[in-house]
Amino acid sequence: MTAHIPPDRALPSQEAVDLVVALQRCLNNFHARNEEPAILEAGAEDQRAFIGRYVEARRVRAALFGHDLFGDPAWDILLLLFQAELEGQALTLEQMSETSRLSLNLVLGQIGVMERRGLVMEHRSSPSSRRRRAVRLSPLAVDAMASWMTLAFSGDELGAG
């Protein structure tokens, strides 16, 4: 996985880079030995309900203000995949396109980027079409999304549950 540093930010120190690399190695080694992400075990029901409300709130926001005002398709796709993961499901590219109201080509491109970064993995495929294949978040991405939820919403009802 590579990190993109915006041009207006200073480069991180070598110590910070080494720490991130060491953390990625630890998580990759952990996931090589375990099938399921560790973080989803506690409070999965609370996470499922909360992420469902959060995804719906983003849909309502887009309906009220227009889809073109908030350009965050990768994040919407990650949220949908995380919600599906909490429900034990995989999503096809077509389902993601319909649910997020993004074009199929945009979803296909974003999933390609996420695959290259190790965030999604193919669940099953259809030999006839790349667009029919189902994808899931990788264990590393599930851990990252669960960590994000904990950090972003600690103190809210999610953290209290």
Helices and strands as residue ranges (DSSP letters): H 14-33, G 39-41, H 44-65, H 73-86, E 91-92, H 93-100, H 104-116, E 120-126, E 129-137, H 139-153, H 157-160
